[in-house]
Amino acid sequence: MRRTGVILHLALALLTACTVATPPAPFITPSPTTAPTSTPIPLTQRDKAGFARQRERMVIETIERRGVTDDDVLNAMRTVPRHLFLPESERDHAYGDYPLPIGYGQTISQPYIVALMTELLELKTGDKVLEIGTGSGYQAAVLAQIPGIEVYTIEIVPELAESAHQRLESLAYTQVHCKQADGYYGWPEHAPFDAIIITAAPDHVPQPLADQLAEGGRMVIPVGPPGGYQTLWKFVKQPDGELRAFNMGGVAFVPFTGEGVEESE
């Protein structure tokens, strides 16, 4: 299989701002067998105010203090109701800085990692973003909360794809386009993308995703063996098609699944 050339450049200045020296172990089990309900259980005004305070504290204590500075990203993290993207049983833990199970062996990433990966995409008005691994839809909602961004998101698990689509639609994220498919192959009908974010870890960069990244586009992806720690990489596509790579440190994600990644091994 043809591999994308990679020019490895360690981005030390960036690495300082995103230290995840001891990331939590992958939060794969135990997990519920069903996805969170697509219709949120009604909350009282007191509940909503309480979650808003937790969200603000989350941004200040676990995101800003660790070096995330992009105002649009911080505003998105303050705005998107993470508790509505979780099973009811996990709602009280929504604003803790750790991953949580969402069913079917999948997780919602810890808030700091969501903010960091979003900031690394360097999004600007008019950008078109591809997300691989919709999960419950939280990362897609954060992306869509940034002004002028169009989001395309793919989920391989049919039940998660359907519930995320319903949830995003009910919360009026109209600029998010959902698809149930194997994300390894991307979404060529809407390529090229200005940014691509992958929220599960393959052991290599999928070639179709590299091909669908626009010149100057940014890809943020965890790469490494399943069941352990991986490396978070930021790639920037050069005029000659090469991917310039920046090592952003250690992370722990659920494995990238599907026929595409299996056939490429």
MARTORNU-773706 format. One record per residue (C-alpha): residue number from 1; residue in one letter; x, y, z. Coordinates in steps of 0.5 Angstrom, whole numbers. Layout:
<rec><i>NUM</i><aa>a</aa><px>X</px><py>Y</py><pz>Z</pz></rec>
...
***
This chain:
<rec><i>1</i><aa>m</aa><px>0</px><py>0</py><pz>0</pz></rec>
<rec><i>2</i><aa>r</aa><px>3</px><py>7</py><pz>-2</pz></rec>
<rec><i>3</i><aa>r</aa><px>5</px><py>11</py><pz>5</pz></rec>
<rec><i>4</i><aa>t</aa><px>4</px><py>18</py><pz>5</pz></rec>
<rec><i>5</i><aa>g</aa><px>11</px><py>21</py><pz>6</pz></rec>
<rec><i>6</i><aa>v</aa><px>12</px><py>24</py><pz>13</pz></rec>
<rec><i>7</i><aa>i</aa><px>17</px><py>30</py><pz>15</pz></rec>
<rec><i>8</i><aa>l</aa><px>18</px><py>29</py><pz>22</pz></rec>
<rec><i>9</i><aa>h</aa><px>19</px><py>36</py><pz>26</pz></rec>
<rec><i>10</i><aa>l</aa><px>18</px><py>36</py><pz>34</pz></rec>
<rec><i>11</i><aa>a</aa><px>14</px><py>42</py><pz>36</pz></rec>
<rec><i>12</i><aa>l</aa><px>17</px><py>43</py><pz>43</pz></rec>
<rec><i>13</i><aa>a</aa><px>14</px><py>50</py><pz>44</pz></rec>
<rec><i>14</i><aa>l</aa><px>7</px><py>46</py><pz>42</pz></rec>
<rec><i>15</i><aa>l</aa><px>9</px><py>40</py><pz>46</pz></rec>
<rec><i>16</i><aa>t</aa><px>9</px><py>45</py><pz>53</pz></rec>
<rec><i>17</i><aa>a</aa><px>2</px><py>47</py><pz>52</pz></rec>
<rec><i>18</i><aa>c</aa><px>-1</px><py>40</py><pz>51</pz></rec>
<rec><i>19</i><aa>t</aa><px>3</px><py>36</py><pz>56</pz></rec>
<rec><i>20</i><aa>v</aa><px>-1</px><py>30</py><pz>58</pz></rec>
<rec><i>21</i><aa>a</aa><px>5</px><py>26</py><pz>61</pz></rec>
<rec><i>22</i><aa>t</aa><px>0</px><py>21</py><pz>65</pz></rec>
<rec><i>23</i><aa>p</aa><px>-6</px><py>20</py><pz>61</pz></rec>
<rec><i>24</i><aa>p</aa><px>-12</px><py>16</py><pz>64</pz></rec>
<rec><i>25</i><aa>a</aa><px>-12</px><py>9</py><pz>62</pz></rec>
<rec><i>26</i><aa>p</aa><px>-17</px><py>8</py><pz>56</pz></rec>
<rec><i>27</i><aa>f</aa><px>-24</px><py>8</py><pz>59</pz></rec>
<rec><i>28</i><aa>i</aa><px>-27</px><py>2</py><pz>55</pz></rec>
<rec><i>29</i><aa>t</aa><px>-30</px><py>-2</py><pz>60</pz></rec>
<rec><i>30</i><aa>p</aa><px>-34</px><py>-2</py><pz>63</pz></rec>
<rec><i>31</i><aa>s</aa><px>-39</px><py>1</py><pz>59</pz></rec>
<rec><i>32</i><aa>p</aa><px>-47</px><py>1</py><pz>58</pz></rec>
<rec><i>33</i><aa>t</aa><px>-49</px><py>-3</py><pz>52</pz></rec>
<rec><i>34</i><aa>t</aa><px>-54</px><py>2</py><pz>49</pz></rec>
<rec><i>35</i><aa>a</aa><px>-52</px><py>9</py><pz>47</pz></rec>
<rec><i>36</i><aa>p</aa><px>-55</px><py>15</py><pz>51</pz></rec>
<rec><i>37</i><aa>t</aa><px>-62</px><py>17</py><pz>49</pz></rec>
<rec><i>38</i><aa>s</aa><px>-63</px><py>22</py><pz>43</pz></rec>
<rec><i>39</i><aa>t</aa><px>-68</px><py>26</py><pz>47</pz></rec>
<rec><i>40</i><aa>p</aa><px>-65</px><py>29</py><pz>53</pz></rec>
<rec><i>41</i><aa>i</aa><px>-69</px><py>28</py><pz>60</pz></rec>
<rec><i>42</i><aa>p</aa><px>-72</px><py>35</py><pz>61</pz></rec>
<rec><i>43</i><aa>l</aa><px>-68</px><py>39</py><pz>66</pz></rec>
<rec><i>44</i><aa>t</aa><px>-70</px><py>44</py><pz>71</pz></rec>
<rec><i>45</i><aa>q</aa><px>-67</px><py>52</py><pz>71</pz></rec>
<rec><i>46</i><aa>r</aa><px>-63</px><py>50</py><pz>77</pz></rec>
<rec><i>47</i><aa>d</aa><px>-60</px><py>44</py><pz>74</pz></rec>
<rec><i>48</i><aa>k</aa><px>-58</px><py>48</py><pz>68</pz></rec>
<rec><i>49</i><aa>a</aa><px>-55</px><py>53</py><pz>72</pz></rec>
<rec><i>50</i><aa>g</aa><px>-51</px><py>48</py><pz>76</pz></rec>
<rec><i>51</i><aa>f</aa><px>-49</px><py>45</py><pz>69</pz></rec>
<rec><i>52</i><aa>a</aa><px>-47</px><py>52</py><pz>67</pz></rec>
<rec><i>53</i><aa>r</aa><px>-43</px><py>53</py><pz>73</pz></rec>
<rec><i>54</i><aa>q</aa><px>-39</px><py>47</py><pz>72</pz></rec>
<rec><i>55</i><aa>r</aa><px>-38</px><py>48</py><pz>65</pz></rec>
<rec><i>56</i><aa>e</aa><px>-35</px><py>55</py><pz>67</pz></rec>
<rec><i>57</i><aa>r</aa><px>-30</px><py>52</py><pz>72</pz></rec>
<rec><i>58</i><aa>m</aa><px>-28</px><py>46</py><pz>67</pz></rec>
<rec><i>59</i><aa>v</aa><px>-26</px><py>51</py><pz>62</pz></rec>
<rec><i>60</i><aa>i</aa><px>-22</px><py>55</py><pz>67</pz></rec>
<rec><i>61</i><aa>e</aa><px>-19</px><py>50</py><pz>71</pz></rec>
<rec><i>62</i><aa>t</aa><px>-18</px><py>44</py><pz>66</pz></rec>
<rec><i>63</i><aa>i</aa><px>-17</px><py>48</py><pz>60</pz></rec>
<rec><i>64</i><aa>e</aa><px>-15</px><py>55</py><pz>60</pz></rec>
<rec><i>65</i><aa>r</aa><px>-10</px><py>53</py><pz>66</pz></rec>
<rec><i>66</i><aa>r</aa><px>-7</px><py>48</py><pz>61</pz></rec>
<rec><i>67</i><aa>g</aa><px>-5</px><py>52</py><pz>55</pz></rec>
<rec><i>68</i><aa>v</aa><px>-11</px><py>53</py><pz>51</pz></rec>
<rec><i>69</i><aa>t</aa><px>-12</px><py>60</py><pz>49</pz></rec>
<rec><i>70</i><aa>d</aa><px>-16</px><py>60</py><pz>43</pz></rec>
<rec><i>71</i><aa>d</aa><px>-22</px><py>64</py><pz>44</pz></rec>
<rec><i>72</i><aa>d</aa><px>-27</px><py>61</py><pz>39</pz></rec>
<rec><i>73</i><aa>v</aa><px>-25</px><py>54</py><pz>42</pz></rec>
<rec><i>74</i><aa>l</aa><px>-26</px><py>56</py><pz>50</pz></rec>
<rec><i>75</i><aa>n</aa><px>-33</px><py>59</py><pz>48</pz></rec>
<rec><i>76</i><aa>a</aa><px>-35</px><py>53</py><pz>45</pz></rec>
<rec><i>77</i><aa>m</aa><px>-33</px><py>49</py><pz>51</pz></rec>
<rec><i>78</i><aa>r</aa><px>-37</px><py>54</py><pz>55</pz></rec>
<rec><i>79</i><aa>t</aa><px>-43</px><py>53</py><pz>51</pz></rec>
<rec><i>80</i><aa>v</aa><px>-44</px><py>46</py><pz>49</pz></rec>
<rec><i>81</i><aa>p</aa><px>-48</px><py>42</py><pz>54</pz></rec>
<rec><i>82</i><aa>r</aa><px>-43</px><py>36</py><pz>55</pz></rec>
<rec><i>83</i><aa>h</aa><px>-48</px><py>33</py><pz>60</pz></rec>
<rec><i>84</i><aa>l</aa><px>-53</px><py>32</py><pz>54</pz></rec>
<rec><i>85</i><aa>f</aa><px>-48</px><py>28</py><pz>50</pz></rec>
<rec><i>86</i><aa>l</aa><px>-48</px><py>22</py><pz>56</pz></rec>
<rec><i>87</i><aa>p</aa><px>-52</px><py>17</py><pz>58</pz></rec>
<rec><i>88</i><aa>e</aa><px>-56</px><py>19</py><pz>64</pz></rec>
<rec><i>89</i><aa>s</aa><px>-52</px><py>15</py><pz>69</pz></rec>
<rec><i>90</i><aa>e</aa><px>-46</px><py>19</py><pz>67</pz></rec>
<rec><i>91</i><aa>r</aa><px>-49</px><py>26</py><pz>67</pz></rec>
<rec><i>92</i><aa>d</aa><px>-46</px><py>28</py><pz>74</pz></rec>
<rec><i>93</i><aa>h</aa><px>-39</px><py>26</py><pz>72</pz></rec>
<rec><i>94</i><aa>a</aa><px>-40</px><py>30</py><pz>65</pz></rec>
<rec><i>95</i><aa>y</aa><px>-35</px><py>36</py><pz>67</pz></rec>
<rec><i>96</i><aa>g</aa><px>-30</px><py>32</py><pz>70</pz></rec>
<rec><i>97</i><aa>d</aa><px>-23</px><py>32</py><pz>66</pz></rec>
<rec><i>98</i><aa>y</aa><px>-23</px><py>25</py><pz>64</pz></rec>
<rec><i>99</i><aa>p</aa><px>-27</px><py>20</py><pz>59</pz></rec>
<rec><i>100</i><aa>l</aa><px>-33</px><py>17</py><pz>60</pz></rec>
<rec><i>101</i><aa>p</aa><px>-37</px><py>11</py><pz>57</pz></rec>
<rec><i>102</i><aa>i</aa><px>-42</px><py>12</py><pz>52</pz></rec>
<rec><i>103</i><aa>g</aa><px>-44</px><py>5</py><pz>50</pz></rec>
<rec><i>104</i><aa>y</aa><px>-42</px><py>0</py><pz>45</pz></rec>
<rec><i>105</i><aa>g</aa><px>-34</px><py>0</py><pz>47</pz></rec>
<rec><i>106</i><aa>q</aa><px>-34</px><py>7</py><pz>46</pz></rec>
<rec><i>107</i><aa>t</aa><px>-32</px><py>14</py><pz>50</pz></rec>
<rec><i>108</i><aa>i</aa><px>-33</px><py>21</py><pz>50</pz></rec>
<rec><i>109</i><aa>s</aa><px>-26</px><py>24</py><pz>50</pz></rec>
<rec><i>110</i><aa>q</aa><px>-24</px><py>28</py><pz>56</pz></rec>
<rec><i>111</i><aa>p</aa><px>-26</px><py>36</py><pz>56</pz></rec>
<rec><i>112</i><aa>y</aa><px>-18</px><py>38</py><pz>55</pz></rec>
<rec><i>113</i><aa>i</aa><px>-17</px><py>33</py><pz>50</pz></rec>
<rec><i>114</i><aa>v</aa><px>-23</px><py>36</py><pz>46</pz></rec>
<rec><i>115</i><aa>a</aa><px>-21</px><py>43</py><pz>47</pz></rec>
<rec><i>116</i><aa>l</aa><px>-13</px><py>41</py><pz>45</pz></rec>
<rec><i>117</i><aa>m</aa><px>-15</px><py>38</py><pz>39</pz></rec>
<rec><i>118</i><aa>t</aa><px>-20</px><py>43</py><pz>36</pz></rec>
<rec><i>119</i><aa>e</aa><px>-15</px><py>48</py><pz>38</pz></rec>
<rec><i>120</i><aa>l</aa><px>-9</px><py>45</py><pz>34</pz></rec>
<rec><i>121</i><aa>l</aa><px>-14</px><py>45</py><pz>28</pz></rec>
<rec><i>122</i><aa>e</aa><px>-13</px><py>52</py><pz>27</pz></rec>
<rec><i>123</i><aa>l</aa><px>-20</px><py>53</py><pz>24</pz></rec>
<rec><i>124</i><aa>k</aa><px>-22</px><py>59</py><pz>21</pz></rec>
<rec><i>125</i><aa>t</aa><px>-29</px><py>62</py><pz>18</pz></rec>
<rec><i>126</i><aa>g</aa><px>-31</px><py>58</py><pz>12</pz></rec>
<rec><i>127</i><aa>d</aa><px>-27</px><py>52</py><pz>14</pz></rec>
<rec><i>128</i><aa>k</aa><px>-30</px><py>45</py><pz>12</pz></rec>
<rec><i>129</i><aa>v</aa><px>-28</px><py>40</py><pz>17</pz></rec>
<rec><i>130</i><aa>l</aa><px>-28</px><py>32</py><pz>17</pz></rec>
<rec><i>131</i><aa>e</aa><px>-29</px><py>28</py><pz>24</pz></rec>
<rec><i>132</i><aa>i</aa><px>-28</px><py>21</py><pz>24</pz></rec>
<rec><i>133</i><aa>g</aa><px>-31</px><py>18</py><pz>30</pz></rec>
<rec><i>134</i><aa>t</aa><px>-38</px><py>21</py><pz>32</pz></rec>
<rec><i>135</i><aa>g</aa><px>-39</px><py>18</py><pz>38</pz></rec>
<rec><i>136</i><aa>s</aa><px>-45</px><py>21</py><pz>42</pz></rec>
<rec><i>137</i><aa>g</aa><px>-44</px><py>28</py><pz>37</pz></rec>
<rec><i>138</i><aa>y</aa><px>-40</px><py>32</py><pz>43</pz></rec>
<rec><i>139</i><aa>q</aa><px>-34</px><py>33</py><pz>39</pz></rec>
<rec><i>140</i><aa>a</aa><px>-38</px><py>35</py><pz>33</pz></rec>
<rec><i>141</i><aa>a</aa><px>-42</px><py>40</py><pz>37</pz></rec>
<rec><i>142</i><aa>v</aa><px>-36</px><py>43</py><pz>39</pz></rec>
<rec><i>143</i><aa>l</aa><px>-33</px><py>44</py><pz>32</pz></rec>
<rec><i>144</i><aa>a</aa><px>-40</px><py>47</py><pz>30</pz></rec>
<rec><i>145</i><aa>q</aa><px>-40</px><py>52</py><pz>35</pz></rec>
<rec><i>146</i><aa>i</aa><px>-34</px><py>55</py><pz>32</pz></rec>
<rec><i>147</i><aa>p</aa><px>-37</px><py>61</py><pz>28</pz></rec>
<rec><i>148</i><aa>g</aa><px>-37</px><py>59</py><pz>20</pz></rec>
<rec><i>149</i><aa>i</aa><px>-35</px><py>52</py><pz>21</pz></rec>
<rec><i>150</i><aa>e</aa><px>-38</px><py>46</py><pz>16</pz></rec>
<rec><i>151</i><aa>v</aa><px>-38</px><py>39</py><pz>20</pz></rec>
<rec><i>152</i><aa>y</aa><px>-38</px><py>33</py><pz>16</pz></rec>
<rec><i>153</i><aa>t</aa><px>-38</px><py>27</py><pz>21</pz></rec>
<rec><i>154</i><aa>i</aa><px>-37</px><py>19</py><pz>20</pz></rec>
<rec><i>155</i><aa>e</aa><px>-39</px><py>14</py><pz>26</pz></rec>
<rec><i>156</i><aa>i</aa><px>-38</px><py>6</py><pz>24</pz></rec>
<rec><i>157</i><aa>v</aa><px>-43</px><py>4</py><pz>30</pz></rec>
<rec><i>158</i><aa>p</aa><px>-50</px><py>4</py><pz>27</pz></rec>
<rec><i>159</i><aa>e</aa><px>-53</px><py>5</py><pz>34</pz></rec>
<rec><i>160</i><aa>l</aa><px>-49</px><py>11</py><pz>36</pz></rec>
<rec><i>161</i><aa>a</aa><px>-49</px><py>14</py><pz>29</pz></rec>
<rec><i>162</i><aa>e</aa><px>-57</px><py>14</py><pz>29</pz></rec>
<rec><i>163</i><aa>s</aa><px>-57</px><py>17</py><pz>36</pz></rec>
<rec><i>164</i><aa>a</aa><px>-52</px><py>22</py><pz>35</pz></rec>
<rec><i>165</i><aa>h</aa><px>-55</px><py>25</py><pz>29</pz></rec>
<rec><i>166</i><aa>q</aa><px>-62</px><py>25</py><pz>32</pz></rec>
<rec><i>167</i><aa>r</aa><px>-59</px><py>29</py><pz>38</pz></rec>
<rec><i>168</i><aa>l</aa><px>-55</px><py>34</py><pz>34</pz></rec>
<rec><i>169</i><aa>e</aa><px>-61</px><py>35</py><pz>30</pz></rec>
<rec><i>170</i><aa>s</aa><px>-65</px><py>36</py><pz>36</pz></rec>
<rec><i>171</i><aa>l</aa><px>-60</px><py>41</py><pz>39</pz></rec>
<rec><i>172</i><aa>a</aa><px>-60</px><py>45</py><pz>32</pz></rec>
<rec><i>173</i><aa>y</aa><px>-53</px><py>44</py><pz>30</pz></rec>
<rec><i>174</i><aa>t</aa><px>-56</px><py>44</py><pz>23</pz></rec>
<rec><i>175</i><aa>q</aa><px>-49</px><py>45</py><pz>20</pz></rec>
<rec><i>176</i><aa>v</aa><px>-47</px><py>38</py><pz>22</pz></rec>
<rec><i>177</i><aa>h</aa><px>-47</px><py>33</py><pz>17</pz></rec>
<rec><i>178</i><aa>c</aa><px>-48</px><py>26</py><pz>19</pz></rec>
<rec><i>179</i><aa>k</aa><px>-46</px><py>19</py><pz>16</pz></rec>
<rec><i>180</i><aa>q</aa><px>-46</px><py>12</py><pz>18</pz></rec>
<rec><i>181</i><aa>a</aa><px>-40</px><py>9</py><pz>15</pz></rec>
<rec><i>182</i><aa>d</aa><px>-33</px><py>6</py><pz>16</pz></rec>
<rec><i>183</i><aa>g</aa><px>-29</px><py>13</py><pz>17</pz></rec>
<rec><i>184</i><aa>y</aa><px>-22</px><py>10</py><pz>14</pz></rec>
<rec><i>185</i><aa>y</aa><px>-25</px><py>12</py><pz>7</pz></rec>
<rec><i>186</i><aa>g</aa><px>-27</px><py>19</py><pz>9</pz></rec>
<rec><i>187</i><aa>w</aa><px>-32</px><py>22</py><pz>5</pz></rec>
<rec><i>188</i><aa>p</aa><px>-29</px><py>23</py><pz>-2</pz></rec>
<rec><i>189</i><aa>e</aa><px>-36</px><py>27</py><pz>-4</pz></rec>
<rec><i>190</i><aa>h</aa><px>-34</px><py>33</py><pz>0</pz></rec>
<rec><i>191</i><aa>a</aa><px>-27</px><py>33</py><pz>0</pz></rec>
<rec><i>192</i><aa>p</aa><px>-22</px><py>36</py><pz>0</pz></rec>
<rec><i>193</i><aa>f</aa><px>-23</px><py>38</py><pz>7</pz></rec>
<rec><i>194</i><aa>d</aa><px>-19</px><py>44</py><pz>11</pz></rec>
<rec><i>195</i><aa>a</aa><px>-18</px><py>40</py><pz>17</pz></rec>
<rec><i>196</i><aa>i</aa><px>-19</px><py>33</py><pz>19</pz></rec>
<rec><i>197</i><aa>i</aa><px>-20</px><py>30</py><pz>26</pz></rec>
<rec><i>198</i><aa>i</aa><px>-20</px><py>23</py><pz>28</pz></rec>
<rec><i>199</i><aa>t</aa><px>-22</px><py>21</py><pz>35</pz></rec>
<rec><i>200</i><aa>a</aa><px>-20</px><py>14</py><pz>35</pz></rec>
<rec><i>201</i><aa>a</aa><px>-13</px><py>11</py><pz>34</pz></rec>
<rec><i>202</i><aa>p</aa><px>-11</px><py>7</py><pz>28</pz></rec>
<rec><i>203</i><aa>d</aa><px>-4</px><py>4</py><pz>28</pz></rec>
<rec><i>204</i><aa>h</aa><px>-2</px><py>9</py><pz>22</pz></rec>
<rec><i>205</i><aa>v</aa><px>-5</px><py>15</py><pz>18</pz></rec>
<rec><i>206</i><aa>p</aa><px>-10</px><py>12</py><pz>13</pz></rec>
<rec><i>207</i><aa>q</aa><px>-8</px><py>14</py><pz>6</pz></rec>
<rec><i>208</i><aa>p</aa><px>-15</px><py>16</py><pz>4</pz></rec>
<rec><i>209</i><aa>l</aa><px>-16</px><py>21</py><pz>9</pz></rec>
<rec><i>210</i><aa>a</aa><px>-9</px><py>24</py><pz>7</pz></rec>
<rec><i>211</i><aa>d</aa><px>-11</px><py>24</py><pz>0</pz></rec>
<rec><i>212</i><aa>q</aa><px>-18</px><py>28</py><pz>2</pz></rec>
<rec><i>213</i><aa>l</aa><px>-14</px><py>33</py><pz>6</pz></rec>
<rec><i>214</i><aa>a</aa><px>-13</px><py>40</py><pz>2</pz></rec>
<rec><i>215</i><aa>e</aa><px>-7</px><py>43</py><pz>1</pz></rec>
<rec><i>216</i><aa>g</aa><px>-5</px><py>47</py><pz>8</pz></rec>
<rec><i>217</i><aa>g</aa><px>-10</px><py>43</py><pz>11</pz></rec>
<rec><i>218</i><aa>r</aa><px>-9</px><py>40</py><pz>18</pz></rec>
<rec><i>219</i><aa>m</aa><px>-10</px><py>33</py><pz>21</pz></rec>
<rec><i>220</i><aa>v</aa><px>-10</px><py>32</py><pz>28</pz></rec>
<rec><i>221</i><aa>i</aa><px>-10</px><py>24</py><pz>30</pz></rec>
<rec><i>222</i><aa>p</aa><px>-8</px><py>19</py><pz>35</pz></rec>
<rec><i>223</i><aa>v</aa><px>-3</px><py>14</py><pz>32</pz></rec>
<rec><i>224</i><aa>g</aa><px>-1</px><py>8</py><pz>36</pz></rec>
<rec><i>225</i><aa>p</aa><px>-2</px><py>0</py><pz>38</pz></rec>
<rec><i>226</i><aa>p</aa><px>-9</px><py>-1</py><pz>41</pz></rec>
<rec><i>227</i><aa>g</aa><px>-10</px><py>-2</py><pz>48</pz></rec>
<rec><i>228</i><aa>g</aa><px>-5</px><py>2</py><pz>50</pz></rec>
<rec><i>229</i><aa>y</aa><px>-2</px><py>9</py><pz>50</pz></rec>
<rec><i>230</i><aa>q</aa><px>-1</px><py>13</py><pz>43</pz></rec>
<rec><i>231</i><aa>t</aa><px>2</px><py>19</py><pz>40</pz></rec>
<rec><i>232</i><aa>l</aa><px>-2</px><py>25</py><pz>38</pz></rec>
<rec><i>233</i><aa>w</aa><px>0</px><py>28</py><pz>32</pz></rec>
<rec><i>234</i><aa>k</aa><px>-2</px><py>34</py><pz>28</pz></rec>
<rec><i>235</i><aa>f</aa><px>0</px><py>34</py><pz>21</pz></rec>
<rec><i>236</i><aa>v</aa><px>0</px><py>40</py><pz>16</pz></rec>
<rec><i>237</i><aa>k</aa><px>-1</px><py>38</py><pz>8</pz></rec>
<rec><i>238</i><aa>q</aa><px>5</px><py>41</py><pz>4</pz></rec>
<rec><i>239</i><aa>p</aa><px>4</px><py>44</py><pz>-3</pz></rec>
<rec><i>240</i><aa>d</aa><px>8</px><py>37</py><pz>-5</pz></rec>
<rec><i>241</i><aa>g</aa><px>3</px><py>33</py><pz>-2</pz></rec>
<rec><i>242</i><aa>e</aa><px>8</px><py>31</py><pz>4</pz></rec>
<rec><i>243</i><aa>l</aa><px>5</px><py>31</py><pz>11</pz></rec>
<rec><i>244</i><aa>r</aa><px>9</px><py>35</py><pz>16</pz></rec>
<rec><i>245</i><aa>a</aa><px>8</px><py>32</py><pz>23</pz></rec>
<rec><i>246</i><aa>f</aa><px>8</px><py>35</py><pz>30</pz></rec>
<rec><i>247</i><aa>n</aa><px>9</px><py>30</py><pz>36</pz></rec>
<rec><i>248</i><aa>m</aa><px>4</px><py>33</py><pz>41</pz></rec>
<rec><i>249</i><aa>g</aa><px>5</px><py>28</py><pz>46</pz></rec>
<rec><i>250</i><aa>g</aa><px>2</px><py>22</py><pz>49</pz></rec>
<rec><i>251</i><aa>v</aa><px>-6</px><py>20</py><pz>49</pz></rec>
<rec><i>252</i><aa>a</aa><px>-10</px><py>14</py><pz>50</pz></rec>
<rec><i>253</i><aa>f</aa><px>-16</px><py>13</py><pz>45</pz></rec>
<rec><i>254</i><aa>v</aa><px>-20</px><py>7</py><pz>44</pz></rec>
<rec><i>255</i><aa>p</aa><px>-18</px><py>3</py><pz>37</pz></rec>
<rec><i>256</i><aa>f</aa><px>-20</px><py>5</py><pz>30</pz></rec>
<rec><i>257</i><aa>t</aa><px>-24</px><py>0</py><pz>28</pz></rec>
<rec><i>258</i><aa>g</aa><px>-27</px><py>-3</py><pz>21</pz></rec>
<rec><i>259</i><aa>e</aa><px>-25</px><py>-7</py><pz>15</pz></rec>
<rec><i>260</i><aa>g</aa><px>-21</px><py>-1</py><pz>12</pz></rec>
<rec><i>261</i><aa>v</aa><px>-16</px><py>-1</py><pz>18</pz></rec>
<rec><i>262</i><aa>e</aa><px>-16</px><py>-9</py><pz>18</pz></rec>
<rec><i>263</i><aa>e</aa><px>-15</px><py>-9</py><pz>10</pz></rec>
<rec><i>264</i><aa>s</aa><px>-9</px><py>-4</py><pz>11</pz></rec>
<rec><i>265</i><aa>e</aa><px>-5</px><py>-9</py><pz>16</pz></rec>
***
